[in-house]
């Protein structure tokens, strides 16, 4: 993680605020800034409620990923408003939006753009000119991302990780903020190309979109079969989003909470000592260091949405499933015995005690407590 994301490390428990004051770390975060972020979040939710019925957990996780400056995959059966959620979110923000419909014949240049020869009519000279593709927007809807071959899927990798694309040897920077919000259909597997593990790891969250409840489905049917126009208004600018992202990174994380996130991730690796039995038997590969970063950053964003100015173990637990479910590679035994990644994550969370994350011989922690 960057130095910025490690700023403001505090001890947890009673006396944390006094220790933070002595250490100076508490100066990095302002309760008023967190409250502004929380107010902006509620304004977005109010606008989205005009067109989206229910799906509260999905929308919260989508906004957490945005505030943590991460990308997100939404997976669900057709007709659950995945595309509508993303396009509606883009309309809430004063950001440019592009939808890329992934198909088997889509080419990488259809995403990144291409260089064309352009003639100057005045002089007759010719030169290459770069024509940017749809990736040069702030919010990218990668619709049905698993319906295009790996070569085209990989065209997103550089943009997602480095925030720029390289065409013809020239680098072209993407304007921040930049989010890739992808959708997948888990039912139709014929003619699909599952994302490689390395590319899935670039997504902060994988969010499952489930069927609505009875009352929610009734409201959907009632609302969408009338001629009432529900106009979504812009409520946040791109600069405000970037400010909120900086606020999230400045939220302090106590060493024991970081260790809790680290213990969860390390418990997904079958070759580690003292991992749950289900992990040893059902997982081929566990999550890597990006998962720890995602747990901490996602947890910080959730803490801010709840109006708190520090990261807590409950925030880490709350984002554990969307962070880990696409980073665990299960084996044949898991499939044969019905062990899904969700079940394995539940067992890991049950096995890891957040109170058993003592500082040990961490000199920084000792210095703060003895100050």
Residue, then its C-alpha position, 0 to 999 in steps of 0.5 A: x500500500x502507498x504511504x498515503x494509505x498507511x497514514x494515521x495508524x492508531x492503537x485501538x480500544x480505550x485511550x486510543x484518542x489520547x494516544x492519537x493526539x500525542x502521536x499527531x496521527x489524529x490530525x489527518x482526519x476531520x469529523x466534519x469531512x467525514x460528515x460531508x462524505x456521509x451527507x453526499x452518500x445519502x444524497x446519492x442514495x436518495x437520487x438512486x431510490x427514484x429508479x432503483x427499488x431495494x438492493x440496499x446492500x448492493x448499492x452500498x458496496x458499489x459506493x464503497x468501491x467508488x469511495x475507495x477508488x476501486x473497480x467493481x464486478x456485479x454478478x446476477x441473473x438478467x433483469x435485476x437492474x445491474x446495468x440500470x444501477x451503474x448508469x443511474x449512478x453515473x447520472x448522479x455524478x457530474x462525470x463522463x460515462x461510457x457503456x461498452x457492450x462486450x461481444x465475441x467480436x469486440x477488439x482491444x482497439x474498440x476499447x482503448x482507441x486507435x491511431x489513424x492517418x490524418x491528412x492536413x488539407x492545407x499542406x498535404x502532409x500526413x500524420x498519425x492522430x490518436x482517436x480515443x476509445x470509450x475507455x476515456x470516460x470517468x465511469x465505464x460500464x463493462x457490460x457482460x465482460x465475460x462475453x469477449x475473448x481474453x485478448x479484449x478483456x486484457x485491454x482493460x488491465x492497464x487502464x484499471x491498474x495504471x490509469x492510462x493506456x498505451x497505443x502506438x508506443x505513446x501513453x495516454x492518461x485517463x482523467x480521474x476519477x476513473x471506475x470500471x464497473x463490470x457486469x456478469x451473467x452467471x447462468x449462460x456459460x456457453x460462449x463465455x470467457x471467464x476472467x483470468x484470476x489476475x484480472x479478477x484481482x484488479x477488481x476491489x469488490x465482486x458484488x452479487x445481485x440477488x432477486x428482490x423481495x416480494x414487496x420490492x418486486x411489486x413496487x418494481x412492477x407498479x413503478x415501471x409500468x406507468x408513464x411517471x418520469x423519474x429524472x435523476x439529478x447530479x448531486x456530486x462533482x468529480x472534484x468532490x468524489x476525489x476529495x471524498x477518496x482522500x478523506x477515506x485514505x486519511x481515516x486512521x487504521x489501528x495496527x490491530x485492525x490491520x493485523x485482523x485484515x491480514x490474518x483473514x487474508x493469510x487464512x485463505x492460503x492452504x499452505x499457511x500454518x493453522x488455517x481452517x480445515x476447509x481452507x486446507x482441503x477446498x482451496x488451491x490458491x488463496x488471496x494475495x496482498x491486494x486483498x489486504x489492501x482492499x479490506x482496509x480501504x473498503x473498511x475505511x470507506x464503510x466506516x466513513x459512510x457510518x459516520x465514524x472517523x476510525x477503522x473498526x474490525x466490524x468494517x473489515x468483516x462487512x467487506x470480507x465477502x465482496x473482497x475475497x469471493x473472487x480471489x479464492x480458487x477452489x478445487x474439485x473437492x469443494x465443488x463436489x462437496x458443495x463448498x462455495x467461496x461464501x461458505x469458506x469465507x464464513x468459516x474463516x471469519x468464524x475462526x479469526x478472533x479480532x481480539x487476538x491481534x496483539x501488537x507483539x514487538x511492533x516498535x511503532x505501537x510500543x512508542x505510541x502507548x508509552x508516549 
